[in-house]
Amino acid sequence: MLIVCTHDNDIINWTGDPRSESHKWSPVYILDGTKKKAGASTQLGNFLTTLGQNESLCLSAHGNDAEIGDEGSGPKDWGWTCAQIANLLGDKAPGFKGNILIHACAKTVSNFSAGLAVALQAKRALKGVWIYGYKDPIGSNQRYPDPADISKHVSLQGTQVLF
């Protein structure tokens, strides 16, 4: 499952382009751009309830080491912290065992994906799940890696949820 968690039309349009290889993450969901953050969070949670136990999950958005969502911080922009995503995953997909990819920019190895693993550990949720993410900025047209080979993708770092 791939969920686009931004209003950015460049990312939305790229996800629909066959060259993006987003189809490997099927189904692909795009959050409703008319919703404010609370509505987008509800919709994101609803999508997560349909996630198969062993299905791979990709969250595609803008990001940094602490937050994913939109680039800006305006009143209609979306943004979720590691703790907020951990709460959604723990509450809406409690038995999930698949891999997670954070398809967003980062700047360090202490990036969003590592922070999400720490937040899930603190919540004591999704034990054993691997979370992958970039440690560098990526373009809006960064190809989606194949979920079947995600652990072999050299530009990704993985962190396992352990407690």
TINU-675472 format. One record per atom (N, C-alpha, C, CB): residue in one letter; x, y, z. Coordinates in steps of 0.001 Angstrom, whole numbers, plus 500000, padded with zeros to 6 digits. Atoms other than C-alpha are relative to their C-alpha. Glycine has a CB too. Layout:
residues N
AXYZ/...
This chain:
residues 163
M500845498829500000/M500000500000500000/M500894501238500000/M499037499996501219/L499313498714500043/L501236503477499121/L498970501081500301/L500696500242498607/I500891498902499648/I499650506532500720/I500754501305499791/I499488499872501474/V499416498679500216/V500450510026499435/V499447500926501074/V499686500545498556/C500374499208498821/C500433512289502499/C500380501468499812/C500677499435501267/T499697498610500290/T500829515695500862/T499018500531498963/T501453500154499506/H500801499341501041/H498885518213498760/H500794500196498716/H499489501350500499/D499103499636501094/D501884518585496410/D499650499239498718/D501456499726500396/N500386500622501269/N500727517952492837/N501164499331499294/N499391501028499089/D498846500671500613/D504273517080491739/D500111498563500501/D501305500772500303/I499923501354499433/I504304514104494107/I498773499188499595/I500119500057501546/I501231500702500390/I500679513203493365/I500085499543498543/I498762500913500203/N499897500345501419/N501267513307489600/N501084498961499743/N500280501248499178/W498928500976500170/W504553511388489866/W499524498603500410/W501237500410500824/T500512501290499542/T502787508634491787/T499143499341498920/T499185500173501291/G500814500536501087/G500432508248488805/G500781499691498732/G498914500959499677/D499152500240501175/D503318508066486307/D500567498582500061/D501156501049499921/P499478501372499973/P504277504488485329/P501499499919500296/P499722499332498681/R498550500010499733/R507983505442485531/R500315500060501488/R500672501169499294/S499778499912498551/S507562506008489287/S500071498619500651/S498888500821500654/E500104501374499507/E506956502268489766/E499172499898501289/E501390499434500239/S500881500026498830/S504349503105492406/S499064498794499974/S499182501290500073/H500911501142500123/H502233500226491053/H500474498791500806/H499850499612498537/K499475501118499220/K504525497821492930/K499528500058501451/K501527499993499948/W500502499813498644/W503025499219496143/W498470499952500044/W500499501329500566/S501449499987500129/S499407498716495010/S499324499400501226/S499579499247498751/P500714498852500541/P496932499857496152/P500692501327500354/P498564500005500516/V499471498654499780/V497839503551495923/V498840500902500409/V500722500552498715/Y501013499082499492/Y495826506065497962/Y500586501404500082/Y499480499542501386/I499607498599499889/I495998509847497856/I499029500655500965/I500002500724498599/L500869499331499042/L494697511775500840/L499260501137499307/L500812500529501208/D500869498975500585/D491860514141499950/D500543501384500324/D498548499856500517/G499396498688499830/G493434517564499421/G499077501066500547/G500529500452498720/T500925499001499458/T490291519371500587/T499915499919501521/T498610499818499394/K500123500207498555/K490653518044504119/K501060500782500766/K500108498512500333/K499040499400499080/K492286519914506966/K500738498857500688/K499294500948501047/K499163501046499405/K494861518052509056/K499197498958500761/K501011500620500925/A500786500970499223/A492304516444511384/A499290499022499065/A498966500728500899/G500672500865500963/G490337515106508403/G500973499110499259/G499218500827499015/A498974500800500681/A493500513977506640/A500505498891500924/A501181500896499542/S499564501020499034/S494582512145509808/S498965498890500122/S500256500633501379/T501071501001499950/T491215510400509994/T500034499132498750/T498619500681500143/Q499946500753501248/Q491459509420506327/Q501228499080499963/Q500019500962498800/L498788500820499929/L495043508181506802/L499757498797500904/L501201500833500517/G500326501100499096/G493881506094509760/G499057498992499370/G499391500537501267/N500935500906500681/N491016504660507703/N500716499139498968/N498879500798499325/F499222500790500962/F493435503601504961/F500825498939500726/F500925500917499162/L499158500944499251/L495699501975507567/L499204498805500518/L500671500712501169/T500809501132499523/T492794499823508827/T499832498934498930/T498630500485500457/T500135500968501088/T492711498139505394/T501330499314499658/T499448500692498762/L498668500539500264/L496430497290505472/L500065498530500376/L501067500790500768/G499824501420499709/G497149493580505205/G501117499785501005/G500290499222498720/Q499046500254498926/Q499144492058508056/Q501442499977499507/Q499674498691500676/N498636500126500520/N502213491335505878/N500255500878498776/N500281498558499651/E499872499094501148/E501668493983503193/E501047501072500300/E498630500657499658/S499067498888499817/S504380496601502664/S499236501314499935/S501125499968498929/L500631498693499924/L503449500213503442/L501012501073499645/L499413500249501400/C499175498841500355/C504890503364501867/C499202501263500291/C500442499950498494/L500576498677499777/L504118506864503138/L500843500983499207/L499957500377501536/S499287499094500905/S505071509393500448/S499581501434500287/S499725499638498513/A500288498619499630/A505346513075501341/A501280500818499922/A499383500080501421/H498814499213499704/H507707515945501894/H500407499618501404/H499744501555499860/G499624500340498646/G509699515543505031/G501334500569500420/G500024498538500155/N498700499705499414/N512615516159507279/N500215498935501068/N500075501480500599/D499701501038499014/D514067514252510204/D498940499866501091/D501325500282500636/A500972500005498910/A511140515098512498/A498546499923499561/A500183501211500818/E501391499887500435/E508002515422510342/E499870499625498527/E499474501427500236/I500338500210501408/I506374514261507109/I498669500685499720/I499930498472499650/G501238499349500408/G503568515920505155/G500273500994498901/G499330500690501184/D499777498926500966/D503575519208503263/D501270500758500344/D498798500959499963/E498785499214499783/E506564521504502840/E499794501156500955/E500510500523498694/G500241498804499206/G504997524520504480/G499399499696501357/G499102500932499256/S500667500165498711/S503422525096507833/S498799500939500080/S500984500269501170/G501180499158500050/G500384527060506725/G498803499328500631/G499686500372498580/P501170500542499304/P496909526569508192/P499361498799499293/P498971501082500160/K500591501138500722/K495874524101505451/K501010498889499723/K499401500474498686/D498973501006500245/D499177522179505350/D499888498863501008/D501396500630500063/W499997501179499155/W499502518699506773/W501415499749500485/W499445498770499246/G498716500428499476/G502323517473508947/G499780499067501173/G500856501205500416/W500096500981498926/W502760514463511205/W501380499742500572/W499365498686499498/T498753500347499328/T505479513827513756/T500136498476500050/T500048500610501434/C499782501445499825/C507006510412514401/C498992499420500991/C501443499722500486/A500935500489498983/A504828510043517509/A498579499919499457/A500034500904501233/Q501354500017500564/Q501643510914515591/Q499813498832499032/Q499706501324499284/I500088501143500923/I502361508347512854/I500051498692500790/I501150500044498947/A499937501209499163/A503320505768515513/A498641499729500651/A501098500146501090/N501323500180499401/N499976506357517249/N499000499494498979/N499505501307500609/L500922500469501048/L498063505953513975/L500270498539499653/L500128500875498733/L499665501386500349/L499935502754513092/L499635499043501136/L501500499878499669/G500287500873498862/G499637501282516582/G498518499807500235/G500630500551501240/D501443500064499763/D495944502091516842/D499227499384498839/D499470501381500274/K500786500409501171/K494803501346513284/K500513498727499327/K499984501114498992/A499433501207500615/A497134498476512260/A500802499222501053/A500907500370498774/P499252500562498873/P498044496767515562/P500720498682499720/P499078499798501129/G499352501282500292/G498938493352514079/G500920500043498801/G498968498952499779/F499208499838501221/F500942494740511176/F501408499433500175/F500074501481499607/K498680500628499957/K504158492826510363/K500848500307498770/K499848498509500143/G499276499716501233/G505195494173506933/G501057501074500174/G499039500413498927/N499012498921500017/N507914496646505989/N499314501342499783/N501054499756498905/I500485498640500213/I507388500410506043/I501101500801499329/I499561500666501340/L499080499062500649/L509040502918503699/L499480501412500211/L500154499685498475/I500304498575499937/I509076506628504461/I500666500614498776/I500506500668501359/H499511499457501272/H509445508087500956/H499947501516500095/H499154499476498778/A499943498565499732/A510444511597502014/A501450500390500248/A499101500386501218/C498653499490499739/C513509513764502392/C500375499829501466/C500101501477499601/A499426499996498663/A515749513524505405/A501372500648499888/A500088498546500607/K498687499360500024/K519054515067506397/K501071499217500736/K499902501365500585/T499014500732499197/T520720512638508812/T499563498550500165/T500189500667501388/V500382501384499707/V520762509016509896/V498995499950501143/V501240499159500347/S501050499894498977/S518611510157512836/S498766500591499335/S500465500883501226/N501061499462500860/N515851510611510278/N498618499578500482/N500205499543498557/F501378500297499625/F512083510223510341/F499787498498500191/F499038500536498940/S500227501449499881/S512206506458509767/S500583499462501310/S500624499254498796/A499404500431498734/A514571505947512730/A499171500521501174/A501467500493500112/G500840499425498943/G512456508296514859/G498674499277500141/G499747501464499726/L501251500751499961/L509326506377513906/L500203498665500719/L499464499765498572/A499709501261499311/A510942503121515054/A500093500232501510/A501318499376499467/V499872499678498574/V511830504743518402/V498617500292500595/V500951501217500207/A501345499678499510/A508276506111518759/A499140498738500122/A499318501015499062/L500750501261499912/L506795502665518021/L500504499149501162/L500112499211498680/Q499443500729498857/Q509161501096520567/Q499443500562501300/Q501544500073500001/A500544499365498791/A508004503613523183/A498532499637500193/A500158501530499925/K501419500366499953/K504390502751522324/K499819498486500178/K499289500470498717/R500010501463499954/R505294499040522372/R499030499435498953/R499612499505501417/A500857500406501120/A503687498562518988/A500855499560498817/A499056501156499581/L499405500498501248/L504607496695515786/L501390499404500198/L500077501119498988/K498718500648499704/K507431494675517324/K500489499199498795/K499870499080501235/G499369500742501085/G509812493339514678/G499897500649498627/G499409498657499932/V500180499334501296/V508681495657511857/V501263500773499642/V498770500953500028/W498879499214500528/W511434497162509694/W499451501263499362/W500837499177498970/I500382498710500577/I511130500841508801/I501198500532499231/I499534501019501108/Y498934499518500879/Y513161502184505885/Y499749501458499643/Y500094499135498719/G500102498613500415/G513892505742504928/G501313500498499443/G499561500868501157/Y498820499364500578/Y516316508024503176/Y500694500822501073/Y499620500890498783/K499247499149499074/K519068509868505032/K500465501271499309/K501206499242500573/D499643498842500813/D519406512513502318/D498729500542499345/D501074499627498924/P501139499489500770/P517065514787500356/P499778499142498738/P500234501493499609/I500346500696501242/I515244513097497466/I499113500923499171/I499279498631500288/G500847499199500868/G513473514595494469/G498547499545500055/G500509499938498575/S501425500354500065/S509706514677494050/S499750498872499017/S499166501215499611/N500141501069500990/N510258512267491171/N500963498844500287/N500246500549498587/Q499184501147499593/Q512317509736493136/Q499182498728499778/Q500457500124501503/R500686501266500280/R511367506262491871/R499752499250501312/R500834499122499015/Y500321500814498834/Y509651504048494435/Y500725498664499876/Y498459499790500137/P499302501288500076/P511863501050495237/P499016498847500091/P501048499886501116/D500830501199499954/D510445497578494844/D499880499526501450/D500595498878499096/P500142500430498607/P508960496542498206/P500573498607500260/P498544500022500393/A499457501345499835/A510174492976497596/A501503500024500261/A499703499161498766/D498541499901499822/D513833494164497608/D500399501180500876/D500684500121498648/I499740498748499298/I513594497105499975/I501246499936500884/I498803500370500840/S498835500103499110/S516287495799502335/S501315500060499234/S499935498708500800/K498787499979500831/K518769495709499424/K500229501345499316/K499923498912498951/H499897498694500673/H518205499297498259/H501056500836500717/H498613500748499985/V498833499386499361/V521521501078498915/V499766501412500525/V501127500029499035/S500220498635499518/S520086504571499412/S499054500057501211/S499438500854498874/L500907500052498845/L517790503417502228/L500714499455501229/L498769499134499681/Q499531500579498745/Q518565502782505852/Q498799499382500687/Q500696501070500916/G501084500688499296/G516507500373507889/G500213500005501503/G499875498570499504/T499994500083498541/T515618500396511570/T498878499068500410/T499837501413500666/Q501009500951499551/Q513809497542513256/Q499422500425501337/Q500591498596500103/V500687499699498744/V511244498081515985/V500240498840500956/V498463500241499775/L499667501026499005/L512554496181519006/L499666500497501402/L501497499614499910/F500230499691498578/F511438496102522627/F499871498716500763/F498737500874500201/
